[in-house]
Amino acid sequence: MSERRSRRGRRPGVSGTRDAILAAARTCFTERGYDRASMRQIAAFAGVDPALIHHYFGRKERLFLATMRMPDLDTALGQVLAPPEGLDPGQIGEGLVRAVARLWADPELPRTLAGLVRTAATNEQGAAMLREFLGHAVLGRLATAVPSEDADLRAALVGSQIFGLLVARVVLKLEPLASMPGEDLARSVGPTLQRYLTGDIGTGTGG
């Protein structure tokens, strides 16, 4: 990708600037991958100051989510992994399910998830980009919240459960899972996620 294609100057209006950033980000993420695409490179390609990207989108994780038209998973995870003081750590499993359940209200989620699954299954570059993002922004954050020597494995188990739940409920619409109230789902699935996070998973390091 040549940065000679970048264009400097003020863009007309907030909408035009945001669209230019998103278009540049999609190109950079596709050509360089999630890890290698930097905010500075994206800004140069869009012809804007890097500060504008931070102003509109915040961190790179949120910019990536916006390019994929995904709900704000970053915020949802933050609400669980950096909870209000006094929240019992033993409730993180149910909290994660509730956080994901709040994303189901987004009407774009079924189409977005279906597209992600299709891309990951048929395009290695797309699969690699999604894998990098999940490893850094989702599983990496989960792993840092788990005080265990096998934190990476525990985070991967949680991630696989959540992604499988999303696909089964939102994409496949598997009943009765698809119509199950979020609170009921949290009580059913939450304990499994909690065991993955802090319990015995057969590696000899469980609580």
N, C-alpha and C positions, 0 to 999 in steps of 0.2 A: 504494500500500500504506500503510495507516494504522498508525502505531506505537501507536495507542490499543489495538490488539489485543494488545499485549505484556502479559505477566503476570509480576509480580515474586514472589519467594519461593523457598524451597528446594524442589527437586523430589525426589520419593522415589527415591533410588538412582541409581547411575551410569548404568544402562541407560535410565531415564526421562529423565535429563538429556541424554544423548547423542542420544536419539531426538528430543527437543524441539529441540535445536540443528540436527539434520539436517533436520527438517521446516521450521524457520524458514529455513534456508539455501536449501533447494529453492525456497521461495516467493520469497525475495529475489533469488536468481539468475535466476529465471524472469521476475519483474516488472521488475527493474532492469538485468539483464544482468550479466555477470561483472565488468566493470571498475567499474561504478557501485555494486555491492553491497559495502558495507563490513562489516568484522567487528563494528564497533560497532552498525550497524543490525541485523545478524543477531542479536546478543546482545539488543538491545532487543526485537526481535520475539519471541524465545524466552523473554524474561523472566529472563535469567541475566546474571551478571557477564561482561564480555568476556574476563576472565582465564580463565574456564572453557573458552572456545572454544580458546584457545591451549593450555590444559592437555590437552584431549582430542585436538585435531587439529593443533596447530602453525600453520603458515602457511595463508593463504587457499587456495593451490593444493591443499593436502592436504584441506581441507574440501570443496572443489569435487569432487575425485576421490571422496571418500566419498559425496557426494550422488548422484553418477553411478554409484556402486558399481563404480568402476574400481580396478585394482590401484595400488599406490603408485608411480606413474610418477615422481613427484618424487624419491623416494629412489633409484630406478634411474638416473635421469639424473645425480643428484648423485654417485653412485659412479663414473661415467664422466668427467664434466666437472670433478670435483675429485678426481682419482685419487691413489693413494699416490705418494709421492715416488719418482722413478726410472722411472715408466712412460713409455715412448716415445710422444710425441705422434702419431707415425705409426700408432699402434695404436688410435686413438680410434674409427675407423670400425668395426673388428671389435668393439671394446668396446661400442659402441652396440647392435650386433646381439645380442651376448650378454646385455646388460641387458634388452632386449626379450624375448629368449627365456626369461629367468627369469620373466617375467610370465605365460607361457603355462600355467604350472602352476595358475593360479587357475581353478577350475571355473566361475566366474561370467563369465569374460572373453568367451566366445562370445556369450552373451546380451546382455552390456553393449555390446559393439562393434556387434552387429546393431541394437540400439536406437539407438545414437548415429548410425549410418549412416542409419537410417530417419528419425530426427528431423531430421538435417541436410538430407536430401533433400526432406522434405515440409513442414517448418515453418521459416519464415524467422527467427522469433525464436530457435528452438532452434539454427539454424545460426549465427546471429550470436553467441550465447552461447558455443558451442563454438569459433568462430573467435577470439573475444576470449581465451578461455582458452589455446588453442594458441599464439596470437601472444605472449601474455605469459609463460606458464609454461614452454612448451616451446621454441618458435622463438626467443623472446627470450633464453633461457639459452644456446641453441646459438650464437646470433649473438655473444654476449659472449665466447664461447670461441674465436671465429675471428678472428685478427688480420688482417683484410682490409677494404678499403673497400666490398666487395660482400658483407659478412657476412650481411646480411638475405636476399639471394638464395640464398647457400650454405645457410643454415639452412632456408629454405623447400624447397630441393631435397632435403635430408636428411629433413625432415619428411614430404614427399610419398612418399619411398621407404619410410620406416618404416611410415607409415599404410597404404600400399598392400600392404606385406608382411603386416601384421597382418590386413587384410581378406581377402587371398587365402588365407592359411594358416588363420586362425581362423574366419572367417565362411563363406567359400566352400569351404574345405577342398580347395583345388586341389592335386591330386597331380601330381608327386611332392613338391611343395613342402610339403604339409601334414604329411608323415611324415618329412621330412628332419631329421636330427639337428641340434641347435642349433649345434654346433661346425662342422659342414660348411656350414651356412648362413652362419655368421660369416665363414668363409674365402671363400665365394662372393660374398656381398653386401658384406662389409666394405670391400674395396678400392674399390667404387663410392662408398660413403659417404665414404671417405677422400678420393677425388678431388673430390667435392663440397665437402668441408671445406677442403682445402689445395692441390688440383691445378688443372689447366687446365679451366675450364668455358666457355671461349670469350669471356670478358669482358676479357681482356688483363691480369688481375691474378693469374693462377694462379702457383703456386710452381714 
